[in-house]
Amino acid sequence: MSYPQYSTPQTPQTPQQTELQPWQSGEPPLWAPYYGAPFPAACKRFFAKYATFSGRASRSEYWWWALVSFVVYIVLSVLTLLLGADGAAVGRDGTSVPGPGSTVGLILFIVWYVAVIVPSLALTVRRLHDVNFSGWMLLLGLVPFVGGIILLVFTALASKPEGQRFDQPVA
């Protein structure tokens, strides 16, 4: 990127001032986006910023979590299918009736959904902030057919320096 990710002090360093800020030693502070975030850091930041709708999220933070969410969805789907197949039957009208194990899969789906809905919305809002869009653009997802595609394009856009207006640094 051609702009600085984090504001650094412009004062010259003297030997007494060699102490590094916490974010200078590796991972940036939570209020700042983590460009090039590795997989474990992106997942950790997702849960650490559980309901934080202010600030920004980098593309790597967003897409690593999208991958995790997709993989968990696939695993839960397969688990539900396997558990529901045991004891499945065909009703009198020819419809299939899943086995009792599918209830376990359904409960796991509900628990997963409830656990990640708020932070997923918050992450998407922060990602929209990073490309300099208002978080309210998330409501475009409610538009039938094209809303999800528009959000997909917006979240895939490169970061913009103007998005720094959404940052709220904390000490």
N, C-alpha and C positions, 0 to 999 in steps of 0.2 A: 504494500500500500504506500501511497505517496504522502500520507499525512501521519503524524505521530499518533500512536494508539493511546498513549497515556501522557498527561502533562508531566514533564520532568522539571525539576528546579533548574533555573538558569544561573544560579550563583556558582562561582568556582568552588571546587572541593579542596579543602585544606586537609592536612593529615588528621586533624581532630574530627573532621566530618566524613569519615569513611564508612560510617554506619549506613547500611542499606535500608531502604524502606521495605516493608514486607512484600510488596508487589514487584520490587526490582530484583528479587532473588529467584523469581520463577513465575508462579501463577499470579495473575493480576487480582486486584481486590474484587469482591463480589459486585460492587456497583458498576464495574467496567466490563465491557465485552472481552472475551478471551478468544482472540483471533488465533486460529490454528490449534484449537483446544484438542488434546488427545481424548480418546474414548472415555477413560475412567474419570477424567476431570469434567467432561461434559455431563456425564451422569450425576456426578457429585454436585455440580453446580445446579443441575435441574432440581434436585430435592432441597438444596440449601436455599434456593430462591423460590420456595414453594408457591407463595402467593404474591410475588413481587411483580407488579405490572408496570413499574417505572424502570427506566434505564434501557439498556440495549443488550441484544444477544447476537453473537457472531453466527455466520453460516455454519461453522463447524459445530458449535454448541447445539444449534437447531437440528441439523441433519443427523448428528450422532444420536440424538434422542429420538428422532423419527425412525431411525433404523432399529433402535432398541424396542420401541413401541410396536413396530411392525413384526419383529421377531417374536415378541411376547404374544401378540395377537395370533400368529400362525401356530405357535406352540399350544396355546389355549384352545384354538379351533381343532387341532388334531387330537388333543386330549379329550375334548368334549365328544368328538366323533367316535373315538375308540371306546370311551366309557359308555356312550349311548348305544353303541352297536351291540354290546353285551346285553342280552335280554330284550332286544328290539323285536317287535311283532308287527304284523300287518292287520289292520282293523278290518271290520266287516265291509266297509265301503272301499277298501283297497288302498287306503292311506297308511303310511308307515307310522308306527308309534315307537319313539325312541325308548331305550331301556332306562331304568332308574339311575344309572350312572351319569346320564346327561345332566341331571340336576346338579351334580357336583361341579361339572364343567360350567354350567350356567352361573352358579354361585361364584366360582373363581372369576368369571368374566365380569360380574357385577362388582366384586371387590376391587379388581384391577381398574375398572372404569372409574369408580368412585375415588380411588386413590390418586389417579393421575389426571382427572379432568381439569381441576383448577390449575395445577402447574403447567399443563399442556397449553391451556388458554393464555396463561401468563407468559410462557416462552414464546408463543406466536406473537403476542403483542410486543414483546421486547424485540423480536426479530423484525417486525414491521417498523419499530422505532429506528433500528439500525439502518434501514434503507430510507429513512426520513419520511415515513408515513405515520399517520395517526393510528393509535391502537384501535380506534373505532372502525378502521378498515376491516377488521376481523369480521364485522357484520356482513361483509360481502359474501361470506360463506353461506349465508342464508338464501342467497339468490339461486334459484334453481338452475341446474345445468352448468352455467358459466362461473358461478361464484367460487367454487372450489378451484377451478382452473386459474382464475385470477389470483387467488391467494397463493397457489402453487408458484406462479410466476413471480409474485411479489417476494415470497420467501427465498426464491432462488437468486434474486438480484444481488449484485455486489454491494458492499457497505458504502455509505456515502458520508463524507465528513460533516454534512449538515445535520446528520442524525445525532451529533453530540449535544444538540439542544435538549435532548431527552435525558441526558446524564444528570444524576444527582449525587455528586461525590460526598462520601461520609468519611469522617476521620477514623 
